[in-house]
Structures are given as structure tokens and as C-alpha cells.
Amino acid sequence: MRRLWRASGRALGRLHAGLLRALLWPSGSPPPRPAASEVLTLHLLQRRLPPWTSFCVKYSAVRNDQFGRSSFNWAVRGANYHVLRTGCFPFVKYHCSRGPRQDLDAQDALLAALKLLNLGIPTLLYGISSWCFASVTETVQTCCGPVTIYFLNKEDEGAMY
């Protein structure tokens, strides 16, 4: 069952990437872009491994190498983060909370199933509202140049919540 789920996830990932490429770059191939995972890691390092953070990055600015992952652990220099991630066009949204490593597979599968059941409509609405209300930006330097990330609220450095 798990193998079937992964295979269907890879197929959906290829379809998703093709649709985004056609929508975002109709005249040809996209420019070199960093992986979304690189932006996530570099942002956490740039913020000096904060207790939490929540931000959006434009689909057009990154390679979506975490497609199909909604809830997972992410280790950065000895710190573990529980990451909630969703595609909310035109963004990929991340919410990261530092905490001990946990088995998040069941939560990941549940969130993926919910996204499929509701056809992604709530995440699209979330993306449109984020586009309207994201008023704070920050630049992350990546291997492919600067990437702008967006925040709905200004985050206080070191704040627990």
C-alpha cells in the first residue's frame, strides 16, 4: 500500500510540475532555481534556528522538491523542526516548530488525503489571501541567487509563539 501511495505521489508530482511549468513559464524553460528545501534550511539558519517560523515562498522562485510532503521532520545543524507544508498557489507555505523528532507519517498521510478530498480549493484560497496580505519580506541567499520569502506577520526574533 505504501509503495502504491509513493508511486502515485511521484506521478502527481510530475503532473503538478508540468502544469506549473506551463502556467509560470509558457515560453520555455524556467531559470535556474534553488530547491525549496534549500530555502527552508537557509531561512532557519539565517534566523539562527528560531523556536518557530511561518513563511511563504513563491512557486516560481523554487524547485518544489518537497511535493507531496505535508508534515515531516527537518533537521538543521542538530535542531529538529516539525514542518507543516502546503502548496497554496502562488506560494508554498511553511510552518516550522522546533521539537524532538517524531513519527509524522500518519499525520502526513491524513493531510495529503484531506487535500485530495477537498480538491485543493481551501489551499488555493489560502494562497490568494496570502498574496493579498503578505506584507513583510525577507531575502534568503541561495546557490541560485536571492529568493524573497513572505510573511503574513512580522516575526519577533526569538519569540516562542
C-alpha positions as CSV (number, residue, x, y, z in Angstrom):
1,M,0.0,0.0,0.0
2,R,2.8,2.4,1.0
3,R,4.6,1.7,-2.3
4,L,1.4,2.4,-4.3
5,W,1.0,5.7,-2.4
6,R,4.6,6.8,-3.2
7,A,4.2,5.8,-6.8
8,S,1.0,7.8,-7.2
9,G,2.7,10.7,-5.3
10,R,5.6,10.7,-7.8
11,A,3.1,10.7,-10.7
12,L,1.1,13.5,-9.2
13,G,4.4,15.4,-8.6
14,R,5.4,15.1,-12.3
15,L,1.9,16.3,-13.4
16,H,2.0,19.2,-10.9
17,A,5.5,20.3,-12.0
18,G,4.3,20.2,-15.7
19,L,1.2,22.2,-15.0
20,L,3.2,24.8,-13.0
21,R,5.9,25.0,-15.8
22,A,3.2,25.6,-18.4
23,L,1.5,28.2,-16.2
24,L,4.5,30.1,-15.0
25,W,6.9,29.8,-18.0
26,P,4.7,29.3,-21.1
27,S,7.5,30.5,-23.4
28,G,10.2,28.0,-22.3
29,S,12.2,26.5,-19.5
30,P,12.4,28.2,-16.1
31,P,15.5,29.9,-15.0
32,P,17.8,28.1,-12.5
33,R,16.0,27.9,-9.2
34,P,17.1,26.6,-5.8
35,A,15.3,23.7,-4.2
36,A,12.5,24.6,-1.8
37,S,14.3,22.5,0.8
38,E,17.4,24.7,0.4
39,V,15.4,27.9,1.0
40,L,13.8,26.2,4.1
41,T,17.2,25.3,5.5
42,L,18.9,28.6,4.8
43,H,16.0,30.6,6.3
44,L,16.2,28.6,9.5
45,L,20.0,29.1,9.6
46,Q,19.6,32.8,8.8
47,R,17.2,33.2,11.7
48,R,19.6,31.3,13.9
49,L,17.4,28.3,14.4
50,P,14.3,30.0,15.9
51,P,11.7,28.2,18.1
52,W,9.2,28.6,15.2
53,T,8.7,30.4,11.9
54,S,5.9,30.6,9.3
55,F,6.5,31.9,5.8
56,C,5.6,31.6,2.1
57,V,7.9,31.3,-0.9
58,K,6.6,31.7,-4.5
59,Y,6.4,28.6,-6.6
60,S,8.1,30.4,-9.4
61,A,11.2,31.1,-7.2
62,V,12.0,27.5,-6.2
63,R,12.1,23.9,-7.4
64,N,9.3,22.1,-5.5
65,D,11.4,19.2,-4.3
66,Q,9.1,18.5,-1.3
67,F,6.0,18.0,-3.3
68,G,3.6,15.6,-1.6
69,R,5.1,16.2,1.9
70,S,2.7,17.9,4.3
71,S,4.0,17.1,7.7
72,F,7.6,16.0,8.3
73,N,10.7,16.3,10.4
74,W,13.5,18.6,9.1
75,A,16.9,18.5,10.7
76,V,19.2,21.6,10.6
77,R,22.5,21.6,12.4
78,G,21.4,19.4,15.2
79,A,18.0,21.1,15.6
80,N,14.8,19.2,14.5
81,Y,11.8,21.0,13.2
82,H,8.2,19.7,12.7
83,V,7.3,21.2,9.4
84,L,3.7,21.7,8.1
85,R,3.9,22.5,4.4
86,T,1.3,23.1,1.8
87,G,1.1,24.3,-1.7
88,C,-1.2,27.3,-1.8
89,F,-0.8,28.8,-5.3
90,P,1.1,31.0,-6.0
91,F,3.0,30.1,-2.9
92,V,4.4,27.1,-0.9
93,K,3.6,27.8,2.8
94,Y,5.8,26.5,5.6
95,H,5.1,26.5,9.4
96,C,8.1,25.2,11.4
97,S,8.2,24.5,15.1
98,R,11.4,23.2,16.8
99,G,10.8,20.0,18.7
100,P,12.1,16.4,19.2
101,R,11.9,14.0,16.2
102,Q,8.5,12.3,15.9
103,D,6.9,9.8,13.6
104,L,4.8,12.2,11.5
105,D,3.9,9.6,8.8
106,A,0.2,9.2,9.9
107,Q,-0.3,13.0,10.1
108,D,1.3,13.4,6.7
109,A,-0.9,10.8,5.1
110,L,-4.1,12.3,6.7
111,L,-3.2,15.8,5.5
112,A,-2.5,14.6,2.0
113,A,-5.8,12.7,1.9
114,L,-7.7,15.8,3.1
115,K,-6.1,17.9,0.4
116,L,-7.2,15.4,-2.3
117,L,-10.7,15.1,-0.9
118,N,-11.3,18.9,-0.9
119,L,-9.6,19.2,-4.4
120,G,-7.2,21.8,-3.0
121,I,-9.8,24.5,-3.0
122,P,-9.0,25.7,0.6
123,T,-5.3,25.8,-0.1
124,L,-5.9,27.9,-3.3
125,L,-8.0,30.3,-1.2
126,Y,-5.2,30.4,1.4
127,G,-2.7,31.2,-1.3
128,I,-4.8,34.0,-2.8
129,S,-5.4,35.5,0.7
130,S,-1.6,35.2,1.4
131,W,-0.9,37.0,-1.8
132,C,-3.2,39.9,-0.6
133,F,-1.9,40.1,3.0
134,A,1.8,39.2,2.9
135,S,3.3,42.5,3.8
136,V,6.7,41.5,5.3
137,T,9.5,40.1,3.2
138,E,13.0,38.8,3.8
139,T,15.7,37.7,1.4
140,V,17.4,34.3,1.6
141,Q,20.7,34.0,-0.3
142,T,20.8,30.6,-2.2
143,C,23.1,28.8,-4.6
144,C,21.0,30.3,-7.4
145,G,20.9,33.9,-6.1
146,P,18.5,35.7,-3.7
147,V,15.0,34.4,-3.0
148,T,12.3,36.5,-1.4
149,I,10.2,34.9,1.2
150,Y,6.9,36.4,2.5
151,F,5.4,36.6,6.0
152,L,1.8,37.4,6.9
153,N,3.0,38.9,10.2
154,K,6.3,40.4,11.3
155,E,8.0,37.7,13.5
156,D,9.7,38.8,16.7
157,E,13.2,37.3,16.7
158,G,13.4,34.6,19.4
159,A,9.7,34.7,20.3
160,M,8.3,31.4,21.5
161,Y,4.9,32.0,19.8
